Amino acid sequence: MALSQRISRFRIAASCLVLGLATTGVPAQTSTGIKGAPPAFNTECASCHIGYAPALTGETNWRGIMGGLDKHFGVDASIDEKSRQIITAWLTSHAAKGGRYSSASPEFRISKSHWFIRQHDEVSSKVWKRASVKSPSNCGACHGGADKGDFDEDRVRIPS
């Protein structure tokens, strides 16, 4: 597929993602995190990595992630039960409700979901291994505004 076709396809998909998030009722992220998120989400989740918008994946993935915090992608991210319940309820109530964003992904990883892989199919496996990137889950390496929910392709900068 020609680069111009990939760019067009990516822009369409990105627009659908933005529209999808907007139509699910999930507030946009602000400079202090996702508007409307419970304080525990910003304290517990967004303090270690970007606060992923709930609509980026479905309820099954969020339940899997929140049910396995003691082994959260190789780290013990356990939190108190009350906070876990509050965050889980918020994530699942704002999770993607249908289509490609809501399907379960391997290991509950957003970066292993079908739509994520399609969006990043032009990124070489060597890029993910760069010290400046480290992994597909490090959105902020290429998307400077990821912590604010800005994934605009025109602002993508792949570090060397």
C-alpha positions in Angstrom: 0.0 0.0 0.0 1.4 3.4 -0.9 2.3 5.8 1.8 -0.4 8.3 0.8 -3.0 5.6 1.1 -1.7 4.6 4.5 -1.8 8.2 5.7 -5.4 8.6 4.4 -6.4 5.4 6.1 -4.7 6.4 9.3 -6.4 9.8 9.3 -9.8 8.2 8.7 -9.2 5.7 11.5 -8.0 8.4 13.8 -11.0 10.5 13.1 -13.2 7.5 13.8 -11.4 7.0 17.1 -11.9 10.6 18.1 -15.5 10.5 17.1 -15.9 7.2 18.8 -14.5 8.6 22.0 -16.7 11.7 21.7 -19.9 9.7 21.1 -19.2 7.3 24.0 -19.5 10.2 26.4 -15.9 9.9 27.6 -14.6 13.3 28.4 -11.4 14.4 26.7 -8.2 14.4 28.7 -7.0 17.7 30.2 -3.6 18.8 31.3 -4.3 17.1 34.7 -5.6 13.9 33.3 -9.0 12.7 32.0 -11.8 15.1 32.9 -14.3 13.3 35.1 -12.0 10.5 36.2 -12.1 9.6 39.8 -9.1 11.0 41.7 -7.9 7.5 42.4 -7.5 6.9 38.7 -5.1 9.9 38.3 -3.3 9.0 41.6 -3.0 5.3 41.1 -2.9 4.8 37.3 -1.8 8.0 35.6 1.1 8.4 38.1 3.0 5.5 36.5 2.0 5.8 32.8 -0.4 7.9 30.8 -4.0 7.6 31.9 -5.5 5.5 29.0 -8.9 6.7 28.1 -11.5 4.1 29.0 -12.9 4.0 25.5 -9.6 2.7 24.1 -10.7 -0.8 25.0 -13.6 -2.8 26.2 -15.0 -3.9 29.5 -13.4 -7.4 29.3 -9.9 -5.9 29.0 -10.5 -3.4 31.8 -11.8 -6.1 34.1 -8.8 -8.3 33.2 -6.4 -5.4 33.9 -8.0 -4.4 37.1 -8.3 -8.0 38.3 -4.6 -8.6 37.8 -3.0 -5.6 39.4 -0.7 -7.8 41.5 0.9 -8.9 38.2 0.3 -5.8 36.1 2.5 -6.4 33.1 5.3 -7.6 35.2 4.9 -5.2 38.1 2.9 -5.4 41.3 0.6 -2.5 41.0 -1.8 -3.6 43.8 -4.0 -0.9 45.3 -6.5 -0.8 48.1 -9.8 -2.6 47.4 -11.9 0.5 47.6 -9.8 2.4 45.0 -9.8 -0.7 42.8 -13.5 -0.9 42.9 -14.0 2.8 42.1 -11.5 2.7 39.2 -12.9 -0.5 37.8 -16.5 0.8 37.9 -15.4 4.0 36.1 -13.4 2.3 33.5 -16.0 -0.3 32.7 -18.9 2.2 32.6 -16.9 4.3 30.1 -15.3 1.4 28.1 -15.8 0.9 24.4 -19.2 -0.7 23.9 -19.0 -2.2 20.5 -16.9 -2.7 17.4 -13.2 -3.1 17.1 -12.3 -1.2 20.2 -14.3 -3.3 22.6 -13.0 -6.8 21.7 -10.7 -8.5 24.1 -7.0 -8.4 23.2 -4.2 -10.8 24.2 -3.0 -10.3 27.7 -5.6 -7.4 27.9 -3.1 -5.1 26.2 -4.4 -2.2 24.2 -1.2 -2.3 22.2 -2.0 -5.9 21.1 -5.6 -5.1 20.0 -6.4 -5.5 16.3 -7.2 -1.8 15.8 -3.9 -0.7 17.4 -1.9 -3.1 15.3 -3.6 -1.9 12.1 -3.0 1.8 13.1 0.7 1.1 13.6 1.4 -1.4 10.8 3.8 0.9 9.1 6.0 1.2 12.2 9.0 -1.1 12.0 9.6 -3.6 14.8 13.0 -1.9 15.2 11.3 1.3 16.2 9.6 -0.4 19.2 13.0 -1.6 20.4 14.7 1.8 20.4 15.8 3.0 23.8 13.8 6.2 23.2 10.6 4.2 22.5 11.0 0.9 24.4 7.5 -0.5 23.6 4.2 0.0 21.8 2.6 1.0 25.2 4.9 4.1 25.5 2.5 6.3 23.5 4.2 9.5 24.6 7.5 8.5 22.8 5.9 9.4 19.5 2.7 11.1 20.4 3.9 14.1 22.4 0.3 15.0 23.5 -0.7 11.4 24.4 -1.1 12.4 28.1 -3.7 14.9 27.0 -5.4 12.5 24.6 -3.8 14.1 21.5 -2.9 11.4 18.9 -3.0 13.7 15.8 -0.9 12.1 13.1 0.4 15.5 12.0 2.1 15.8 15.4 3.7 12.3 15.5 7.5 12.4 15.9 9.2 9.1 15.9 12.4 9.5 17.9 15.7 8.1 16.6 
